[in-house]
Amino acid sequence: MDYIFPIAILLVFWFFMIRPQMKQAKKEKKFRSEIKRGDRIVTVGGIYGTVNDVNHKDGTCIVATMAGKIKLDKSAISIEKTSKLKKTS
């Protein structure tokens, strides 16, 4: 009977802390794997551009901006800002 309270605390901790983080990480991984040529994106730093080339092997992509082409790591692409950009287009 003494073990019920600690187990309940662990379950609540898992449901409210760990599980949402796992879902978010899965969503981010899916988003980054679906990036393709022609997608309009926004980086974490606020750079707007269009994907010219995607290299899945090393996790990079080449983005065309108004200033030229930039090679970026796919983790630098903001999911929230890019989804807002797609909704307004």
N, C-alpha and C positions, 0 to 999 in steps of 0.2 A: 504493500500500500504506500510505502514511502517513496516509491519510484514513479508514481503517477504524475505528480506535479512537475518534476524535472523533464519528463518525457513530453508533457503537454507544452511546456515552455519551448522545448526544442522544435516541436511541430509548428507552433505559432511562429517562431523565428524563421523556420524554413519557408512557410507559406508567405510571409510578409517581407522577407529580406532576400533569400537565396533564389527562390523560384522566379520572381520578377526579373532579377538580373540575368538568369539563364535564358529567359524568354527574349529579353532585349539583345543579348549576345547572339542568339540564333537569328533574330530579325536582321541584325547588322551583317552577319555573315551571308545571309541570303541576298540582301541588298547589294553587297559588294560583289558577289558572284554573278549577279544579273546585269552588271554594268556592261554596256555594249557601245559600239561606235555610233555616233550621232546623238547620244544622250546629252541633254543639257544638265550641267551640274553646278553646284556651289561648294567651294572648299570650306574647311573650318575657318580659314583666315579671311573668307569673304571674296575669294576670286571666282568670278563667273566665267564659264566656258562651255565648250562642246567637246566631247570625247572624240579624239581622232583615232586612237589605237589603244588596245588593251592587251597587256601581257600578263596572263594568268599565272605563268610560271614563276615570275619574281614579284607579282602583286603590284605592278605599276601600270600607269596609263599615261598617255600623252594627251594633253588638253589644249585645244586651240582657244586663245583669248584674243581680245582686241589688240594686245601688245605683242602677240606671237604665240609660239608653242612652248608648253611647260610640261616636263615629265614629273608626275606626282605619284606618291604612294597611294594606293586605293584607300588606306585608312585615313587619309587627309580629306576625304570627301564627306561632307556633312549630310547625314541622312535627313535631319529635320529641315534644313534649309533647302535641300534639293527637292524634298517632297512638297514644300510650300511653293517652290518655283514651278513644279509640274502642275499643281492645282491652279495657279494663276494663268498658265499658258492655255 
